[in-house]
Amino acid sequence: MPSLGKIEEFDPDSTNIDCYLERLEQYFVANGVPTDSTDRHKRRATLISVMGAKAYDVLSDLCSPSTPSQKTYAQLATI
């Protein structure tokens, strides 16, 4: 299924995280990505998939001892 728009990796040197998450939210709206539920986690999976390796490493450290995939999208956005 083709998607509308493009979300690049998060670059903390040139992008504000709040702006990045706002763009990601609009990507979800444009592509009909449903809000995460107890059995569906597309928003969390999308964030983890597009954020890039460096940002993921930082997020993993911040989530420790849990992993990012054990958190909700809302929790990750807050972290």
C-alpha positions as CSV (number, residue, x, y, z in Angstrom):
1,M,0.0,0.0,0.0
2,P,1.6,3.3,-1.0
3,S,1.9,6.0,1.6
4,L,1.5,9.7,1.4
5,G,4.5,11.8,2.4
6,K,7.8,10.8,3.7
7,I,9.3,10.8,7.2
8,E,13.0,11.0,7.4
9,E,15.2,9.8,10.3
10,F,15.2,12.1,13.3
11,D,18.3,14.3,13.4
12,P,18.7,15.9,16.8
13,D,21.3,18.3,15.4
14,S,18.9,19.9,13.0
15,T,15.3,18.9,14.0
16,N,13.3,19.7,17.1
17,I,11.7,16.5,18.5
18,D,8.3,18.2,19.1
19,C,8.3,19.3,15.4
20,Y,9.3,15.8,14.3
21,L,6.5,14.2,16.3
22,E,4.0,16.7,15.0
23,R,5.0,15.8,11.4
24,L,4.8,12.1,12.3
25,E,1.3,12.6,13.7
26,Q,0.2,14.2,10.5
27,Y,1.8,11.4,8.5
28,F,-0.4,9.0,10.6
29,V,-3.5,11.1,9.7
30,A,-2.7,11.3,6.0
31,N,-2.1,7.5,5.8
32,G,-5.0,6.4,8.0
33,V,-2.7,4.9,10.7
34,P,-5.1,4.0,13.6
35,T,-4.4,4.9,17.2
36,D,-2.6,2.1,18.9
37,S,-4.6,-0.3,21.0
38,T,-3.8,-3.2,23.3
39,D,-3.4,-5.5,20.3
40,R,-2.2,-3.2,17.5
41,H,0.8,-0.9,17.7
42,K,1.4,0.6,14.2
43,R,2.2,4.0,15.5
44,R,4.9,2.7,17.9
45,A,6.3,0.5,15.2
46,T,6.3,3.3,12.7
47,L,8.2,5.6,15.1
48,I,10.8,3.0,15.9
49,S,11.2,2.1,12.2
50,V,11.7,5.7,11.0
51,M,13.6,7.4,13.8
52,G,17.1,6.1,12.8
53,A,19.7,4.1,14.6
54,K,21.3,6.9,16.7
55,A,17.9,8.1,18.0
56,Y,16.9,4.5,18.6
57,D,20.0,3.9,20.7
58,V,19.2,7.0,22.9
59,L,15.6,5.9,23.2
60,S,16.7,2.4,24.2
61,D,18.9,3.8,26.9
62,L,16.1,6.1,28.2
63,C,13.6,3.1,28.3
64,S,16.0,0.8,30.1
65,P,15.5,-1.7,31.6
66,S,12.5,-2.0,29.3
67,T,12.8,-1.9,25.5
68,P,11.1,0.7,23.3
69,S,8.8,-2.1,21.9
70,Q,7.5,-2.7,25.4
71,K,6.3,0.9,25.6
72,T,3.3,2.6,24.0
73,Y,3.6,5.2,21.3
74,A,2.4,7.8,23.8
75,Q,5.0,6.8,26.3
76,L,7.8,6.9,23.7
77,A,6.7,10.3,22.5
78,T,6.9,11.5,26.1
79,I,10.3,9.9,26.7
